[in-house]
Amino acid sequence: MNGTVRDRPALGRTPVALVVPSAIGLLLLLVPLAALLVRAPWSTFLDRVRDPAILDALRLSLLTSTVATLLCLVLGVPLAWLLARTTFRGMGLVRALVSVPLVLPPVVGGVALLMAFGRRGVVGQWLDEAFGVTIPFTTAAVVLAQTFVAMPFLVMSVEGALRTADPRYDEVAATLGARRLVTFWRVTLPLAGPGIAAGAALAWARALGEFGATITFAGSVPGVTRTMPLQIYNAMQTDTDTAIMLSVILLAISVAVLVALHSSWTGRAWARRDGLDAA
């Protein structure tokens, strides 16, 4: 190929009929975020952040979302590998079930978790009777709710990465005598590393912002289950400025995650195009 990787084909002038709705759509996304920044109480920002209740909510959110992401990695990466590299009956149903939390209203997810792991739930009743373990309205319930809503982001990202990774490396490892589990750890995972990292970042951000399933399944106990989104909801009842400030903090974290992901995706895209140009 000739020319630089940034060369774009000349497609003519962009139709106004496409520019106008695009601009309106972009404004619809940007105006609320800009309003949040404009209305933020910047003069008292640091004083409000030092509030012990806010620090507890932030600490709890960071802790639970990190643990939830680790659970997503432990459970979701093998699941993504099964969907990407194996064939079995009912695969379409499994893939659909993995995607359900993406479209399920979070409150419904919380009710489902309560019916499953509540003291009278399908699994929770057995846990309570056999081990005396009660999950709802505990920090563990927060982690479980966050894992439930965040898992699809990781599975879909990792599955996509595994599907684009060249399977011939796995075949070469097999011909050299490597067992399948060794190949998975030593060959497959490194190849899918960027996709796993991207999926983990998305899962972490989704877990950090989880509200509906958490408040339904875990409640809003200060220092125990009241995460940042729940603290925002609580602050909206009494102190709008504090709610805006907390929203800005979560917005900054979300933007930072997306910027990091965009840089990673862009770098891989340019690397692929450089390879094509070299060919």
Protein Blocks (a to p, Z undefined) as FASTA:
>chain_A
ZZjfkbccdebjadfklmmmmmmmmmmmmmmmmmmmmmpcfklmmmmmmpmklmmmmmmm
mmmmmmmmmmmmmmmmmmmmmmmmgccehklmmmmmmmmmmmgcfklmmmmmmmmmmmkl
mklmmmmmmnopafbhpaklmmmmmmmmmmmmmmmmmmmmmmmpcfklmmmmmmnopafk
lmmmmmmmmmmmmmmmmmmmmmmmmmmmpmklmmmmnopaehklmcfklmmmmmmmmomm
lmmmmmmmmmmmmmmmmmmmmmmmmmmmmmmmmmmmmZZ
